[in-house]
Amino acid sequence: QHALSSGVRRYHVAPVLCQRAKVAMSHFEPNEYINYEKLEKNINIVRKRLDRPLTLSEKIVYGHLDDPAKQEIERGKTYLRLRPDRVAMQDATAQMAMLQFISSGLPKVAVPSTIHCDHLIEAQSGGEKDLQRAKDINQEVYNFLSTAGAKYGVGFWKPGSGIIHQIILENYSYPGVMLIGTDSHTPNGGGLGGICIGVGGADAVDVMAGIPWELKCPKVIGVKLTGKLSGWTSPKDVILKVAGILTVKGGTGAIIEYHGPGVDSISCTGMATICNMGAEIGATTSIFPYNERMKKYLGKTGRADIAALADEFKQHLVPDSGCQYDQVIEINLSELKPHINGPFTPDLAHPVSDIGAVAEKEGWPVDIRVGLIGSCTNSSYEDMGRSAAVAKQALAHGLKCKSKFTITPGSEQIRATIERDGYAKVLREVGGLVLANACGPCIGQWDRKDIKKGEKNTIVTSYNRNFTGRNDANPETHAFVTSPEIVTALSIAGTLKFNPETDYLTGADGKKFKLEAPDADELPKLEFDPGQDTYQYPPKDGSGQRVDVSPTSQRLQLLEPFDKWDGKDLEDMLILIKVKGKCTTDHISAAGPWLKFRGHLDNISNNLLIGAINIENGKANSVRNALTQEFGPVPDTARYYKKMGVKWAVIGDENYGEGSSREHAALEPRHLGGRVIITKSFARIHETNLKKQGLLPLTFADPADYNKIHPVDKLSIVGLKDFAPGKPLKCIIKHPNGSQETIMLNHTFNESQIEWFQAGSALNRMKELQQKSS
């Protein structure tokens, strides 16, 4: 309220600047300065209050508290009010984020913010053609984002610039920064010692509006690294191992903090890879301590001034001696073996040496149809160099890839540099197709032609996620996640049964040979080649800029406020679907061809829960309409209930909403009349997104109560008039035979989040506060 009553304020800029030096956060924002002195001041206040050593995560998180002197701090329990330094948005989520910001009525963003066009480029025939095709198809969306950025002071990275997380690592992340991004892999920036957190668009709007951002105080899981990486073992294997230990929900509510002597054997981009894929274990974010490898990367990317400043404040950019973690995992890098995880889930870990035998035993296809390297997780110069080192050996013996092979550069800078240094040429010669600098197949933007839908097959990728149907929309594609060099080796061999550490290949001359472990420079010997200039600066005054959204557009739609809570309990709700098993945000709001509707809420709502499995019949996108008793698609049924004025609920299983940060998975059920999502447990980002849109994410006090609710029941949520933090709600289950039973439901709402529900959404509440203040 205070922030709104005093107008939009610009934080972390002026007048309080570092006394020792004025160093810009980025070359693109020369007047926005790093403020380590404020970080230091806040850390000292909190350390004195808590009277104990602090982890690195705590230093940076608490160093960004809105009120460090009074903020209640308890790991895993209290909600923190924070002041992030900046916001980043990828184009698929930026559409809804900017539409919400426009609805807020504010004239300009309060913190440095950027938009990155990387999600809407479909892989089809190669980089240049695919990029031009995307520009033609998505012209309306790109124009909207470009003009909205110009009007509201947001930097705009044009299509072809690269993947958001690689751009952030190259230009925006730095040790000690707090950055929030509208993509679940924002933690990639932890490779440069920042607290970078994936959020939904409504959270981004809070920060862009100059309102304190709320985050449940994270627990801290320490991963102590000893030994040294060598041979075929790569940074990717560290997170693949951790995923196998913690599972897809083991990091929920926690920051993963890597420390120990083994850290120094990992490159900066390798650390980013590890942090990036921390999203797959549900972690709030991941981070490494500031060290010489980060300093080296900052220097090579033109930010030696930031490294020099970080050196002065280094004591705040590493953990305190004797700090305590909520859990500790220890990994000896000298003993770690190359891993490959999957299929269908990124936490099913296998040593590469075992995967062939496991695949044969499980009936998974061992022949590899496609190998794919790149993505936001593994598209650095070092990654491309190690893959090229493997490819060179095969070419020297007259071999090319037996599998189809694709390469996705992480940014225009990476693309230009690997072209100059010959890596791209080698990868093409071994049979590779270089795709556009974009997400591509990693997020389902893949016009795959080599198989038919329903055909059982195997692919190996250096991506981060491998949920069912994610890459190519084929539920029978068995996707495995591993390092780029292992993908390259397996693509040359063409089979999961090949172990490059021990097995031999047969050259064109009939002689057997063994691949040597790849070795490559972590950074180019020359400076990076920046490639084409793809950045659009926001004008100093964008107030005259026009942002057009056509009322007949099928891609963009201005938002209407959601209805306020009517002050009554939610009675006699129908159950739209009771979900069986895993339900990621891909299941709730599919990507792929649906990405084109990310700016049009009504159109994209036609994919609501079409991938979720209905426990009643074991099918996807087939639910009983309780009013007609006919089975039909989930979105159609939801629309029918909305038309009839009937409220509805969804029943979910464990870790509901894991995966991408896409808030459409929360917007869609709200738009189509949903009111409550009841599950055994939620993924962090999705639970917050649901709250932001005025829905009630509730969990069973007793997880066994999941079995008490049947798809044909009616539900009533009782006690909303006394809705309060920490106070459970009652759920009355009405069975078709007239019998009833009552169960208890827990929630994690705090006072301000309850106000979001009562106002209808967090955005509605923001507008209420604006009206009061004006």
N, C-alpha and C positions, 0 to 999 in steps of 0.2 A: 504494500500500500504506500509506503514511504517513497519507494522508487517511482511509482506512478504519479504520486501527488507532486513530485518535484520535476516532472517531465522526463523525457528520455535522456539518460545520462550516458556519457562515454566513459567506460571504466578502463583502467590500466593504460591510460594514454597520457593525460596531463591533468593537473600541474605537477603531480609528484613523480619525479623521474629518478632513475638511479643516479646517485651523486658521483659515483666513480666513473661512469661512462653512459652515454646515450647510445644504445645499440638497438636498431630496429628489429622487430620480430621477423620481418621478411623484407626482401628487396622490393616487393610489390607494394609495401605499405611503409614508406620511409619515415613517416611521422607517428607510427605506432610502436612504442618502445617496450622492451623487456623490462619488467619491474622486479628484479630479484630482491631489492631492498624491502619491498612490501612482503614478499614471500618470507624473507628472513624474519621480519618483525612478527608476522603471524605465527611462524613456527616457534619462536621464542616465547610468545604468550601461551601457546598451547602446551609446550614442553614444561613450562613452569606450573601450569595448572595440573597436568597429569603426573608430573614428577616421575618420569620414567623415560628410558631411551625410546626413540621413535623409529619405526621402519621407514624406508624411503617412500613407500606409498602414503603413509600417514603424513610425512612431511609435505608432500606436494598437495595432497587433498586438503589437509587442515590449513596449509599455507594459502589456500584459496577460499577460506571461510568468509562469509559475509560479516560475521560478528565473532571473532575468535575468543573474545573475552567471556562471552555469555553462552555460546553455543554448547548445548548438551552433547557430549561425545561418549558413545558406547558402541563398540564394534558390533555389528549385526542387529542393532536395535533402534537407535535413534536416527532421525532424519536430519541430514546436514543441509544447511542453506549455503550454496556455493556461488562464486563469481568466476566462471570460466573465462579464459583469455580470448577464445575465438570459437567460431562455428564453421563447419564444412558440410556441404550437402552434395550428394550425387544426384544426377538429373532425374532419376526415377522417383526419388523421395523428395527432391527439391520442389517439384511441382506442387505437391500438397503442402509442404512447409511454407512456400511462398504464398500460396492461396490463403493459408491460415494467417500469415503475417499481414497480407493485404486486408483481411477481415478485421484485424486488430485496430486498424485506423491510424497506426503510428507512421510518421513520415520517413524514418530512416533507422537502420539497424544501429544498435548501441555498442556492438563489439565488432571487430574485423570478421567478415564472413565471406565465404566463397562458394560458388556452384561449379560442379565438375561434370562434364558431359561424357559419361563412360558406359552407361547401362543400356542405351538404346541402339547400339550398333550390332547387327546380327552377323555372325560369321557364316560366310557362304562361299566366296570364291577367292578371297585374298584381301589384303589390307586396303589398298587404294580404292578398289571397286566397292568393297563393303562400306567404306567410309562415305563415299559419294552417295551410295544408295541410301544410307542412313540419313544423310543431310537432306535428301530429297523427300524421304518418307516422313521425317520428323521436323520438317521446317517450321511448322506451326508451334510445336513445343519449344524448339530451340529459340525461336523468336520471342516467345513468352518469357522464357528464363533470362534471355539476354536483356530484354527491356525492363523486366522486373528488377534484375540486378542493377541496371543503370539507375532506375528510379529510387531504389531503396539503399543504394550504397554498397552493393555486394559485388565482389570480383567474379568474373565469369571466364571459366576455362572452356574453350570451344571444343566441339567434337573432334577427336583426333589428338587431343592433348595427352591423354593417358588415363590410367585408372586413378581414382581419387586418392587412394592410400599411398601410392607411389609418388604422386604429385605432392602430397602433404609431407612425406619423408624428405623429399628433395628441397622443399621450399618453406614449410611452415612449422613442422615439429621441431622442438629443441628441448634440451634438458630442463625439466621443471615446468614446462608448459602444462596448462589444463585446457584441453581441446575437446569439444563434443562434436560428433558427426552423425549424420542421419544414415548410418550404415553400420551393420554389426561388426565389421572388421576394422573400424576406426582404431582399435587398440594396436594396429600396425605401428603407430607412432611411438609406442613404448620402446621400440628399438633405438630411439634417440633419447630415451630417458624422460619421456613425457607421460602424463596421465591423460590418455586419449580414450574416450568412452563413446560407445555407440548408443544412440537414442532414437526416439521417434521424432517426427516433425514438430509436434506440439511442444516437446522439450526444447527443441532448437528455437522455436518462437519465443519461449520464455527468455532465453538468453539474449536473443536478438532484440527483445523488447526492453532489456535492462532490468529484468526481474530476477531475484535470486533463484537459482536452480536447485531443486531438491533431489537428494540422493540418499538412500539408506546407507548409513555408515558401514562401509565394507569391512568384512573380516579380511585377514591377510594370510594367504597360504605361501609359505616360503619354499622355493625349490633351490636347494643347494647343489651347485654344479662343481664337481671335482674332475681331475684328469684333463684330457685334451682331445679335441676332435682330430681324427686322422682317417686316411684311406677313403672308403666309400661312405663313411658316416658323415652326415651333414647336419646343419642346424635343424632342418625339417624333422629329423629323427628324434630330436629332443622333445618336440611337442607331440609327435606321434606316440612316443613312449608315455608322456604325461597324460595324454588323452586316454590311453589304455588303462592307466592307473586310476584316474579320477572319473572317467566316463563323461557322457555328455551333460550331466547335471552336477558333477562333483565340484565345479568351481562357482556355482550359483551363490551370489551374494558376497563374493570374495574377489580381491585383487591377487593375482599370481605375481609374486615378486621373486625374480631370479637373483641369486647372489652366489658368492663363493669363488674360489680361484679358477674354476673352469670357465667363468664368464669371459675372461680375456682371450680365450682361444676362438671366440666366435666373432665374426665380422659384424659391423653395424647392421647391414642389410639382413644378415643371418639372424640377429636378435629381433629384427622387425618381423621376419618370417615366424618366429616362435610366438611373439606377442600377437600377431595377426590371427593365428589359428587358436589362440586362447578362447576365442568366441565359441569354438566347438565344444568347450567344456563348460559353457555357461558363465564364465568369469566376467565380472564387471569390467575389468581390463587386465593387462599384464604390463610389466615394466622391468627394465634392466637399469642398474646403476650407471652413472656417467663414468666413462673410462676413455682410454686412448683411442680405441677403435671408433668411438663416436666422434672424438675430436678430429680424427683423420677424415671421416666422412664429411663432417661439417666443412673442413678446409677444402676438400675436393669439390663440394657443391657450392663454393663461393661464400661460405659463412664463417670464415676464420675469426671474424670479430665476435661472433656469438660464442665460439669455443673459448676465446680469450676471456670473455666475461664469465663464462661457466667455470673456468679454472679458478677465478677469484672467489666464487661462491660454492666451490665443490663440496664443502662440508654439508651443505644442504641438499646435495644431489646424489648422495649415497646414504645407506642406512646407518643409524647410530650403532656403535659397538654394544652388544648385549641386548639388542632389541628382541622382542618376543613375537613369534608367529603363532597363529591359531593352529596351524598344522605345518609339518615340515616333510618334504620329500627330498631324498638325496639321490642324485644320478651321477655315476662315474662315467664321464664322457669317453675315457680310454677303453671302457668295456662295452659301451653302447654299440649295438649293431644296426645296420640299415633296416628300416621298417617300411611296411606297407599296410595301410589300414583300410578295412572294408570287407565286403561290399555293404551298401545301403546305410551305413552309419560310420561316422569318422572316428569312433572310439574302439572299433573292433580291430585291435592291433595284432600284427604278426611280424616276426622277423622275415626279411626277404628270403632268407634261406629256407623257410618253412612253407611259404605261401603256395608253392606248386602242389605239394602233398596235401595241404589242407583243402585247396580248391578241388582236387580230384576226389577227396573223401566227401566233400559237401555237395559235389555235383555242379560246381561253378565252372563256366567255360574257361579253359586254360589258354585258348588262342586269343590273342589280343587284337581287336579290330582297329583301335585307334589309341595312340599315345598323345597326350596334350600337355605341353609345358607352358608356363607363364602364370597369369592371374595376379591378383593383388598380393598373393602370398609368396610367390616365387618367380619374380620377373626382373630381378636385379641384374646388374652387369656381371656379378660373380656367378649367379645362377646360369646365365646364358653362356658364360665362359666355360663352366664345368661341363655343361651339356655339349658344347662344341668340342671340348677335349675328348669326350667319349666318341662323338661322331667322327672326328679326325682319324681315330684308330680304326674304326670300321672302314672308312673310305680308303685307308692305306692298304687294306686287305681286300679291296674290291667289293665291299658290302654296302648295301643300303638298308633302310628300314623295311622289315617285312610287314609291319603294321603301318597304317596311315599315321601321319605325324604332323602336328600343328604347333606353331610357336606364337605366343602372344607377348609382345613387348609391353613392359609396364607403363612406359611413358614415351612421349616423343623424344625426350632426351636419351632414353635407353635405346630406342629404335635407331636414332641417328648414330649413336656411338657404336652399336654392334654392327651397323652397316659399315662404318668407317674402319673398324678394327677387324673386319673379316669374319666375325662370328656368324652373322646372318647368312653369308655366302656358304659357309661350311654346313650350316643346318639345312639350307635348301638343297645342297648337293647330296646330303644323306637321305633326302626324300621329304623334307619338311615344307610346309606351307606357312608363310609368315602372315599372320592375321593383323587386323587393325589394333591400334593401341587402345584397347577397351576390354571390358569384362568378358564379352563373348560367351563361349560355351560354359564357362564356370557358373554363369547364372541362368543358363538355359537359352541364351541367344545364339542358337546353333541350328542352321538349316541343314540338318544331317540327312544325307541321301544314301548312305551305304547299307542301311538296314531298313526293314519295315517295322512299324510299331508292333510290339508284342514278340519280336524276335529276340531270343535269348543271346546275349553277347557280353563281352568284357571290354572295358576301356581302363586305361591307367592314366592318371593325371597328377600334376603337381599343384592341384587346387586345394581348397580347404574343406569343402563339403561334398558329400556323395549320397545324399538322401535319395530315395526312390524317385526316379524320373527327373531329378533336378537338372541334369546336363542336357538331355535330349528329349524329355517328356515320354521316354519309353520305360515303363515300369520293369521291363526285363533286362535293362542294361545294368550289368554288375560293374559299378564304378569303384576303383581303388585309388587311394590317395598316397603319394610317396614323393620323394625328392625329384627335381628335374633330371638329375643325372641317372637316377634309377629308371625313370620313365624312358629316357633316351636309350639306355641299355636294353630294357625290356622290349622297346619298339623295334630295335635292331634284331633281337632274337625272335620276337613275335609271339612269345609265350610266357606265361607266369611261371613255368617250370625252370626258367633260367635264373641262376644266381651268379651275378657278375664277379663275386668274390672268389668263386671256386670253379665255375663251369667254363667250358671252351666253346668258341664259335669256329665254324669252318669257313675259311676265306675262299675267294673266287678261284684260287689256285689249288684248292682241295686240302690245303694244310690247315691244321688246327692252331688257333691262337687264343690267348686269354686277354681280356681287356684290363688295362692297368687302371688303378684308381685315378680319377681325374684331378688335375691340379690347374688352378686358374687364378688370376689376379682378382682380389676383392674389389679393386677400383682400377679404372684405366690409367695407364702410365701418362698419357697426355690428359689434358683437361676434357671433361665431358663435352660432347658436341650437343648444343642445345636444340638443334634441329629448327623446325619452323616455329615462328612466334605465334602462339595460339591463345594468348591471354588478353582479355578485354578489361581495362581499368574502368572502375565506375567513375563517372564525372564528379567534380567537386559539388555541383548542384544538380541533382536529378529531378527536382520538383516539377520541371516542365515536361518530363518524359511521359509518354503515353504507353500504357500497358493494355493491350486489347485482348479481350476474351469474348469471342463470338457466342451469342446465345444459342446458335445452331451447331456449335462445334461438337464433334464426337470425341475429341481428345482432351478438352479443357472445360471446366465447369466451375463457376464461382460458387462458394459455399453458402448454404443457408444454416443459421444457428439451429442446433439440436434443441428439442423441447426441454423445459425445466422439469424437475421432479415435482409431482403434484402433491407431495406431502403425505401420501398414503403408502401403506405396505403394498408390495407387489403380489397380487393375489391371482391364483388360478392360471399361472403361466403354463403354456404348452412347452413341450420339449421338442425343439427343432431337430436335434440329433444327439444321441449318446455315442460319443466317439470311442472306438476301441483302439488301444495301443498308441503308438507314436503319432503325434499331430503337431507338425512344425508349422511355421508361418507359410511355408510352401504349400502345405495341405490346406491352410485356411484361406490364403490368397495367392494363387499360383502366379509364377512369373512367366518367362518365355513370351508367347504371343500376347499375354495380358499386359505386358509392360507398357504398351502403347496407350492404355487407358488410365495410367497412374494419376493423370490430372483431371479425370472425370469420374467422380465418385459413383454416380448412378450406373454408368456403364461397367466399371470394373467390379461392381457388386454382383455382377452375373457370374463371378467365379467363386463366390463365398462357399468355403468348405467343400469344394467339389472333389478334393483329394482325400478327405477324411473318411475313414472306414466306419460305416454304421453298424453298431453292435447287433442291431435287430436282424439284419440279413447278410452281414459280412461284405457288403458292397460299398463302393464309393459312389457318391452323388446319386443316391437313391434312398429317400426317406419317406416314411408314412405321413401323409397329411392327416392330422388328427380330426379335421373337420369334414373331410370327404372320404377318408379311409383309403385313398388311392396313393400309390407310390409314385414319386416324381423327383426331379432334381432339387437339390437343397436350396439354391437361390429362388427357384420358382415357388417353393413351399413357403419360404420366408416372406416373399412378396405377397403371397396370398394371405398369410396371417396379418401382415401389416395393413393390407387393404380391408380386412375384416375387423381391424382394431384390436387384435389379440396380441398380447405381449408373449414373448417366448424366451427360453433359456437354452444353453448348450451345456452338456455334461461331458467333461474331459478326463483324461487319464493322467499319467505322470508327466511332468516337465512340459506341460501344454504351452505351445507357442515358442518352442526353441527354434534357433536358426536366425534368419534375417531379422533386421530391426523394423521391417516394413509395417508402418502403422495402419496401412490399409486393412490389415488383419483385425484391427480394432475398429476402424471407421466403418467397414462394411456391415458387421453385425449391428452396430448402432444405427446406421442409415436404414437398414431393413427391419427395424423394430425390435431388435434384441435388447434385453435388459440385464441379464445375469449370465456369467460363465462360471460354472462350478466344477472344480477339478481336484485331483489329488495334490497337484503342485503346479506352479507356473514357472516359466522362464522369466528372468528379471525384466527385460525390455518390454516384453509383451504385456506383462502384468501392469507396468506403468502406463503403457499406451492405452490399455483398456480404461484405466482410471481417468486418463486425460480426456477421453471421449464420453465420460459420464456413465460408463457401464460399471457393473459390480463384479469384479473378479473375487470369487470366494473359494475357499478350500475346505474340504471335509475335515472336521475336527478328528474324526476317526476315518482313515482312508478306506476301511472296509465298508463304509456307508455308500460308497460308489455302487456297490452291488444291490443296494436297497431301492435304487431309482431305476425305473423301467421306462422305455421310450413312450409308453402310452399313459404314463402318470401325468398329473398336474401338480405344480409346485407353487407354494406361497412363501415369500420371504417376509418374516414377521419381526418387528422391532425397529423399523427404519426411523420412526419418530425419535427414538432414543439412540440413534446411530452415534457411536463414540469410539475413539481409538482404543484398541485392545478388548473391546466388548463383543463377544460372539453374537451372531444372528441366528435366529431359529428358522428352520426350513420345514414346513409341513408338507408331507408327501401324501397326495390323494390318489389312491389306486382306483381303477375302473370298477371294482366290486364294491366300492363305497367305504372301504377301510382306510384308515389314516395312520401315519406314524410321523414322529418328529425327530429330526436330527439337528445337530449343531454345526454351524459353519464359521470358520475363522476368516479374518481379513487382516490386511496390513495397512489400512487407511490411517493417516494422521489427520489432524484437524483441518488443514488446508485442503487435503484431498477429499475429505467429506464435503467441503464447500464446492469442489468441482462437481461432485455427484449431484448435489442439491441444485446447482446452477444449470446443470445439463451438460457441461463440459468445462475443461480448464479455460478454454478460450472465452466462453460465456462469462466465467468468473472474472477474467481479466477485463472484459468490457464493463462489467458491473463496477469494478474498482475504478476504472477510468472515469466512468460517469460520476461516481461519487466525488472523485478528486477534482473534477472540473466544475 
